[in-house]
Amino acid sequence: MIKSMTGFGRSEVGDAEHKFTVEMKSVNHRYLDVNLKMPKKLNFFEAAIRNLLKEYIQRGKVDIFIFYEDFTEDNFSIRYNRDVAAKYMSYLQQMSEEFGLENDTRASTLSRYPEVFTMEEQDIDEEGMWKLLEKALREAAESFVETRVKEGENLRNDLLLKLDAMAEHVAFIEARSPQIIAEYRQKLEDKVKELLGDAKVDENRLLMEVTIFADKVCVDEEIVRLKSHIETTKAALTAGGSIGRKLDFLAQEMNREANTILSKSNDLEISNRGIELKTEIEKVREQIQNIE
């Protein structure tokens, strides 16, 4: 099973007090790049979230949006700081006596002084919140992976067809290569006879020329490596897993061999096939960029 690097997943999980909505989407990336967007009050869950995601994702640029709704009405409390109020009253009384002023402090006035009353948020039930958030994350991740697997299957089938087309081009080049040498020998013999007339052709000299030509245009090694790379790529696609980097390397190697064949070729049919082979390899390389 192979997976595409593009996908989308969404989940909503909640209870009477809280609700979490998680959305995930991804595009191609060389490594795993997770971008988290969530309320600041959930920041202490970040490490746990990233660790959880590694169970589902190996590569890709992933954007995760977490929305949180709190339905509790009594999620804060007001605290009366008696000691602070007492200090204010003490100093106000002292000022009244020192300056001969009337101490007309009222409770409503004193309550507005800094720190007499403070608003405190009640303790957050981290364990309970994490249970809900974890469930939402896993549901979204499973949906996300499902879309990746579905697209990955389509990619696999398309790549196998392209690899078959590449194998046909390689088989043609392999079959055509010996014919080029035979045709070159015949042309060389005909040219020599045309120039020398009835004179006897030096067979050793002719053989030497053909051997030099054959060495220049020989693509046996390139053919063997190309066939091996194609079979290895097919095997990797069948085995599945996180194979994107491996396939990218194989595609680069296939492109290198195709370039070498073209540089050695002086035959129009092989050159045409070599160009078609390179075109297929480029298509394969583009598709491989989408595989995890």
N, C-alpha and C positions, 0 to 999 in steps of 0.2 A: 504494500500500500504506500503510495507516494502522496504528498500533499502540496498543493499550490501555496504560494506565499500571500495570496490575496484572499480575504475572507471577511465575514461579518457575523456577529453574534449579539443577541440581546436577551436580557432577562429582568424580570421584576419579582422581588421577594419582599414581603412585609408582614407585620402583625398589627395589633391594635395601637401600638405606640410608634413604630418606625416602619419606613419603607425604603428599600434600596433599588435603584434602577441602574443596571450596568450595560453599557454598549461597547463593543470591541470591533475595530476594523483594522486591516493591515494592507500594506503594499510591499513591494520587493525591497530587500535590503541585504547587504552582504552578511551582516551579523544580526543578532537580536537587539533591537532598539525599542524599548518600551517607554511610551510617553503617557504618564498618569495625570488625569485632570479630575480633581475631587475637592470637596469642601475642606478647608483647613482643619476643622475639628476631627477629620479622619486621618490626618497625617501620621498618627502613631501606628496606623495599620500598614503603612507603605511597604516596609520590609516583608511582612507576611504576604502581602498581595503579590509582590515580585517573585517570591519563592514559589507561591502557588502557580503562577503563570508558567514557570519553567517546566512544570509537569506536562503542559499542553503545547508549548511553542518552543522551537529551537532557533528559527531564523525569521527575519521580517521586521519591518518598521510597524509597530503596533501602537495604535492610539486607543486608550481606554478612558471612557467617560463614566464617572460614578456620581449619581445624583442621590441625595439623601433628603428624606422628609421626616420631620419629627412631629408626631401628633399629640404629644404630651402637653398639657396645659400648665402643670405645676413643675416645670423643669428648672425653676429658680426659687430662691427664698430670700427674704429680707432679714438682715441681722442687725439687732440693736446693740451698739457698743456702749454699755453703761459707763465703763471707766473713762472713755473719751468724753462723754457728756459731763461726767463729774468734774473732769479737769477744766472743761469750758466754764462750768458754773463757779468753780473755785476761783478762777482768774477774773471772771466777771464781778464776783463779790469783792475781790481784792481791789479791782479798779474802782468800784463804787465807793469803797471806804477811803481810798487814797485821794480821790479827786472830788469827793463829796457829791457824787452823782447818784440819782435814783436808779436802783437796779430793777428795771422793768422787763426783765427777760421772761418771755412766755415759752411754753413748751413747743408751740408751733415754730417760734423763731429758732430755738435751740436745735430743733430737728433738721433745720436746713444747714447747719454747720457741717463742714467736711468730716466725713468718717463717722458721724453719729449713727447714721443708717447706711448700710452697705448692701448691695444686691449680690448674691452669690448663686452661681449655677450649681445645681445639685450634681452629685457624683454620677458619672456616666457608667452604665453597665457595659463595660468593655466586652466581657465574655458573651453576653447576650447579643450585642450588636455584631460581634465578629461572626457568630453563628449564622445570622441573617445575611451578612455581607459575603461570607464564604459560600453560602448556598447560591447566592445571586451570581457570584463570580464563576463558580463551577458550571452552573447552568449556561451562562453566556459563553464560557470557554468551550463547552461541549458542542453548542450550536455553531460556534465559530469554527471549530475543528471539522465539523461535519461539512460545512460549505467548502473548506479547504480540500478535504478528501474527495468530494464530488468533482471539483474542478481539477484536482490532481489526476483523477482517473481519465478525464478527457485529455489532459496533457499527455499522459502515458500512451494512450491509444494513438494520438496524433504523432508523437515522437517515433513510435514503432513503425508507423507507415513511412515516415521520412527516412528512417534508418534502412528500411527495405529498399527504398528508391536509391539510397546511397550505395547499398550493396550491389545493386544492378549496374550502376555506373562503374564501380570498382571491378566487377566481373568482366565487363566489356573491355576495360583498359587492360586487364590481365590477359584476356584472350587476343586482343589486338597487338600487344607489344611484340610477340615473336614474329608476327606477320610483317611488321615494319622492317625487321632485320633481313628477312628473306627478300622483301621487295627492294631493299637497299642493295643487297648483293646482286640481284638481277639487273637493276639499273646500272650498277657499276660495271658489270660484265658487258652489258649492251653498249655502254659509253666507250669502254676500252676497245671493243671490237670495231666500233664505228671509227675510232681514231686510228687504230693500228691495222685495220683491214683483216687480212688472213693471218697475220702474225699470231703466234701462240701466246696466250695469256699466262702470265706468271701467277700460278695458283697460290704460291706462298705469299706473294705480295698482296694478292687479292684478299686472301684470308686475313692478313694483318690489318688491312683497311677496314674490313667488316668487323673484326674484333674491336678495333678502336671505336668504331661507330656504335657497336653494341654496348660498349662500356659507358659511353656518353649518355645513351638513351635508356639504359637499364633502370627500371623502376620496381624491380622485384622486392627489394626491402621495403619500399614505401607501400606496396600492395599488401605485403604480409602484415605490416603494422596497422594499416587502415582496416583490414579485415578483423584483426584482433581488437582494435578499439571499438568497432561497430558491435562485435559480439559482447564485449565487456559492458558496453552501454546498455544493450538489450538485457543482459543478465541483471544489471543494477536496477533497471526499470521494473523488472519482474520481481526482484527481491524486495524492493521498496525501502522505506526508511528515510532518514534525512540524508539524501544523496546529491543535493544540488551542487555543492562544491566539487564533488568528485566528477560529476557529469560535465561541469564547466571546464575542468582540467582536460578531460577526454576530448571535448569539442575543440579546445585549443590545439591539442596534439593532432587531431584529424585535419584541422585547417593547415597545420604546418606540413603534413605529408602531401596534401592536395597541392599546396604551393610548389613543393619540390617536384611533383609530377609535371606540373605545368611548365616549370623552368627547364625541365629536361626534354620536353616534348617538341618534336619538329614535324609532327603528324597532325593534320587538320582534325581528323576524327577524334583522336585522343585529346587534343586541345579543347574541342567542343564538349566532350564528356567531362573533362577536368573542370571546365567552367560551370557546367551543370552540377557537378559534385560540390564545388565550393559554394554554389548558391544554396544547395540543400543543407550544407554544414552551417551556413549563416542562419538559416531558418531554425535549425536545431539549437544553435547557441542562443538565439532570441527566446525560444520557448524554455530553455533550461533556466534562464534568469528568473522564471516564475516558480521554480521548484524549490521547496524548503530544503 
